[in-house]
Amino acid sequence: MAPSRLDSQPWPSGMGQPLPPGPSAGMCPQKTALFKPAPPVSPAYREPRSGKTQVAILLPLSGKNAGLGQAMLNAAQLAVFDVAGGTFELMPRDTGANADSAVLAARDAIASGAQLLIGPLFAADVAAIKPVVQTSNVNMLALSTDVSLAEPGVYVMGFAPAPQVERVVAYASRQGVQRFAAIIPGGAYGMLVQRAFESAVRDQRGTIVAMAGLGRIQDILAKREEIGALLLPFGGNELRQIVAQLAAGGFEAGKIHFMGTGLWDEPGLGKDMPLLAGGWFAAAEPEAREAFTKNYVNTYGKEPPRLVTLAYDATALAAVLAQRGGQFDRTALSNPSGFAGLDGVFRLTPQGLAERGLAVNEVTPEGIKVADPSPSTFVNSVY
């Protein structure tokens, strides 16, 4: 849906819209201009060569990930159709199959007049392109989830695991859970999850009764009578295998609460894995994304991958800022009031992170329902 200018009417529910500003980044009924004049830091705006506002999107459009890249480009094009004005130009660039081709794509985009980069998708490509961004006046909305790459001017739009873990642990604590356990994935993702889990349980004055890696699920089984809630930050076939082991080891539906992250955000979860019924996970509310998915299917004839909403929201954000004069400097991008997108309200911090307003969703055999809604603003948004 096309947005309306914020200085002409109160905040509508359009995707990609900036949230209205106010005192201390709050909601404000006054018709106030969104971005206050201020000297920009590393300004990304310059006179476009084509007379249009030019934004490049860097995606793998060839190689083994071309299918995902094309799906994300499809979503970005839907955002252009829904939100952008006639002077907005989206410039697709193929990052290819390696970091070297990603750097060439970024350099070509900037040389062609891009005032903002959306993408790339993979962490290795983001790391390779960062020096290009650092030596230019162009900022980047990376679609990666690797928060270690974030810095001023390089904004990581992906779904970071730590806030999801913190949100669902806090909700479980409010439901009376005090004894927690977790099965921790390997690698860098698992390290982030573990740190967030330990910190969240400590903040809620809870107790961790068991924590184990994939190779030590028997440690969790041995403590099952003591566990109030068990965190399973996995998705897909890996989650199915873990749930099968837990069921075979004596876990029963309804005896404890299972908790997850946005990796649980897939259709048919409660029907495929009845043990998870009643479980909670932190993610965006499904309603806005369902409407987008229907539109995507009607346009392209198939279901979109889950990640494509990142490309939609980043492009919609750019299109809205373009309507307000094409300013893509750090002041505009890190507006503390935030923006509303398919994945809920979000804002970009000056440090380059994406802070999101998350809902707690509950797994049922019939589908996903919202157990605790996401905030509609960042004012007093304490879960």
N, C-alpha and C positions, 0 to 999 in steps of 0.2 A: 504494500500500500504506500502511496506517496505521502511524504511528510508535509506538514505545514510549518511555516516559519514560526519560531518560538516567540518572536517579537510582535506577532500579529494575533496570536490566540493562545489560550492555555495549553499545557502539555497534552498532546493526544497520545494514542497507544501505538503509533507507528514504529516499525522496526528500524533500528539504527539511529533513532532520534537522540539528540542530547537531552539529558534530564534538565529540568529548569533549575537555575541557580537561585541562591538566596544567601542569607547570612550564614557564615560558616559552612558553605557548600550545601545549604539546606534547601528544602522545598519552599517555594515562595510564590504566592498567588500573583505577585506583581508581574507585569510584562516587562521583564528586565532583559537587556541584551546579554546573551550567553557569555561571550568572551570580552572581558574588559581590555581596553587598550593597554599594552605593556610592551616594553622593548623585548623582542623575541630573542630566544637563545638558539644559536645555530639555525637561523631561519631557513625553512625548506622552500619558501616561495620565491619564484622568479618569474619573469614574464614568459608565459608559455609560447613556444615557437609556432604552434598551430592556432593560437588565439583561443585555445580551450584549456581547461584544467586537466592536466595529464597525470594519471596515476598508473604505475606499472604493477602487474601482478606476476610474480615469479613462481612457476609451478613446473613439475616434471611432466611435460607433454609428449615425451618420447621415452623409450626404455621400459623397464619392467614395471614402473610405477605410473605409466602414462594413463591408465584407467582412472586411478585416484586423482591424478592431476587434472584430467579433463572434467571429472565430476566437480571438483572444486572450482574450476573455471566456469562451469555451467551455473553453479550457485552464485558466483560473483556476477555473472551476467544477469541473473534474476534480480540481484540487488540493484544493478544499474537500471533495469527496467522499472523496478518498484520505487526507487528513491531518487535517482540522479536526474539532474536537469539537462538541457540540450547542450550545454557547454562542457559537460564532463566526458572525458575520454579514458577508457580503460585500455591499457596497453599490455597484452599478454606476452610473456617472454618464457621460453623453454629453458629450464635449468638442466635438462638432460639427465645423464646417469652418474655424474660425479661433480665434485666441488669445483673443479676447474671450469666446467661448462656453466655452473651456477654463477661464478664470478664474471665470466664473459657476458652472461645474460644481464647481470646487474649493471655492468659498465655500459652495455649497449642501451639499456633503459635510461640511464642517467644522461648519456650522450644524446639520446633522442628527445630529451626534454622532460622526463618524468620528475614530478615534484614530490612524490611519495612512492615508496616501495611497499607493496603488500607481498608477504612471503619472504623467503622461501619456506618450504614445508619441513625439511629435515634438518636436524641439529648440525650435522657436518656442513651443510650448505650455508646455514646461518653463520656459523663460526668463520667460514671462508669469506663471506661477504662483509662481515663486520668492518674489516679495515677499509673497504671501499666506502662504506657509510661514514666512517669516522673521518675520512679525508674529503668528504663532500658536504654539501648543505642539505642533503636529502635524508630524511628519517625513514625508519623501516618498521612495519608491523609484521613481525615474523609469526608464522603460523605453527611454530614448534611448541612443544611442551617443556623444553629444557630451560628451566628458569635460571640456570647458571649462566646463560648467555645474555641475560637482560642487563641493560645499562642505559643511561640517558641517550635517547635517540634510537635505541634498538629495543622495541617493545615486544615482549613475548606474549602472544595472544592465546596460546594453548591452555588447556585445562590442567593447572598444577595440582598435584595430589595432596599437598599439605592442607590447603584450606578445606578440601573435601573431607579429609580425615578429622580435622578439628571440628567441623560442623556436625558430623554424624555422632562423634563421641559426646559433644556437648548436648545434643538432643537426647541421646540415650541416658545420659546422666540425669536430665530433667524428668525422664520417665522412671527414675528410681534405680537405674543400673549403677552399681558401684564396683563390680568385679569384672574386669575386662581381660580378653585374650586376643591374640592375633597370630595369623600365619603370614609371614613376611616374604615377599618376592625377593629374588636375587637382583644384583646389579644396582645401578645408581637410583633407579626408581624405588627399589626396596629400601635403600638407605634413607631416601626422603620420607617414605611412608613410616619407617620405624621411628625416626626422629620426631615426626609430627604426632605419631600415636603416643609415644612416651610423654611428650610435652602436654598433649591434650588431656590424657588421663591424669597427669599430675595437676594440671590447672583445675580439673573438676574434682580434685581430692578423691579420686578413685584408686583402685589397686589393680595392678597387672598380675594376674595369677599364672599366666603362661604366655610365652611368645616363642615361636619356632619358625624355622625355614621350611621349605617344601619337603626337604628330606627328613624332617623330624616331626611329622604330623602325629606320630604316636605320643609325643609329649603333650599335645593338645588333647588327645583322646584320654590320656591318663588323668586329666584334670577336669573332665567334662562336667562333673557334678558340682564343681566350684565356680563355673563360668556363668556370668550373667549375660554377657554379650561378646560375640566373637567376630573380629574384623577379618574379612576375606577380600583384600584389594586385588582381585583378579577378574578376568572376563573370559568369555568364549569357552573353548574346549578345556582350557586350563581350570577354569572355575567349575565346570561340570565334573572333571576328574576329582577335584578336591572334595566337592559335595558328595560324590559317590563314596569316597573313602570315609568321610565323616559319618554318613548314613550307615555304612557297613560296620563302623566302629562303635555304634551305639547312640549317636546323636538322633534326637527325635524332634519332629516339627512341633513348635509351640513350647518346647521346654526352655530354650534360651532365645535370645535375640541375635540374629545375624546382621552384620553391618558390612556395607561395601562402599565403593567409590563410584565415580561416573562410568567405570568399566562395566557396571551392572546395567547400564542404560541401553537395554536391548529388548526387543519385543519377545513376549512369550516366556520370560524368565521364570515366573511363578508356576506356569503350566509345565515347563520342562523340568524344573527342579523344585518339587513341592516342599522340600526341606527348608527352602528359603522363604516360604510364605510368611508374611509378617515381618520380614527383614527390612532394614532401612538403608538407604544410600543417599549421598548428597550429590545433587546434580541440578541442572536447570529444570524448571517445571515443563512438562511435555506439551502443553497446549499450543504455544506459539510455534513450536517446531512441527507439530502435527499439521498445522495449516500450511507451513512451508513445504513439508514433505508431499502433501497432496498436490500443491502447485508444481513442485518439481516433477512428480510422476506424470501429471497432465502435460507438462511441457516436453520432457525428455523420454517418457515411456518406461522408466524404471526407477526403483527405489534408490535414494542417494546414500552414500556412506555417511556414517555418523559425523565425521570430521568436517563435512562441507559447510556446516553452519559457521565455522570460523571464517571461511572465505566470504560468506555472505555478510557477516557482521562487520568484518574489516572493510569491505567495499562500501557497505552502507554508511559506516562512519565517515569514510573519505568523501562520499558523495554529499553528505550533510554539511561537512566542513567546506566543501567546494561551493555549496550554495551560499555560504556565509563569507565568501570572498577568497576562497582558495588558500587560506592560511593553514599550513601543515607544520607549523613550528611546535616546539615542545610545550609551550604555554597552552596552545589549543588542544593538542593531543592529550595532555595530562590534566584537562579540566576536572577539578575535584567533584563536580556534580555528577559526572559520569554520563553514560549513554545507555539506551535500552536496545537490546537486540534479541535475536532468536533464542539465545541462551541466557536470557535474563539481563538484569542491569549489570553493568561493568564499568570500571574506570581504569585508566592507565596511570600508574604512579610515576613520579619523576625519575624513579630508579629503573623504570622499564618493565615493571611487572603488571599483569592484568589482575585487578582485584574484582571478584565476582560476587554478586548476591545469589547464594545457592538456596535451593529448597531441599527439604528432606522428603524423599519419595519412599513409599511403602510398596513392597512386592505383594501382590495378591494373585490367586490363580486366574483371575479375569484380566489382569494387566497391572499397570502402575497407577497408584493414586497418590496424591499429595498429602503427606502427613503433617508437614509444617511448611507453610508457603515461604517463598523467597521474599526479601524486602523489595519494595518498589522504589526505594531511595536509599542513599547512603547516610542519611541523617538518622542518628540513633539506631542504626541497623545492627544492634547487638543481639545475637541469636539466643 
